[in-house]
Amino acid sequence: MHGSSPAAWTAVLLALAGITIGGVALIPDPNWIVFTIGCVVALIAGPVGLIMSAAGMGADSDHH
């Protein structure tokens, strides 16, 4: 099934964690350091997913 792999789940969870961290950092007073950390976590989600997929933890392309 498309996207049902450890690589995809890890990338999605990292992106959600980064967005959550960044969003919480803006309430009630903006904390720009924590917001930046959240942005970095969200941005590394893509490369981490690609690296995990290249390492064999991605979805099989034979089923498409």
Rosetta blueprint (number, residue, H / E / L):
1 M L
2 H L
3 G L
4 S L
5 S L
6 P H
7 A H
8 A H
9 W H
10 T H
11 A H
12 V H
13 L H
14 L H
15 A H
16 L H
17 A H
18 G H
19 I H
20 T H
21 I H
22 G H
23 G H
24 V H
25 A H
26 L L
27 I L
28 P L
29 D L
30 P L
31 N L
32 W H
33 I H
34 V H
35 F H
36 T H
37 I H
38 G H
39 C H
40 V H
41 V H
42 A H
43 L H
44 I H
45 A H
46 G H
47 P H
48 V H
49 G H
50 L H
51 I H
52 M H
53 S H
54 A H
55 A H
56 G H
57 M H
58 G L
59 A L
60 D L
61 S H
62 D H
63 H H
64 H L
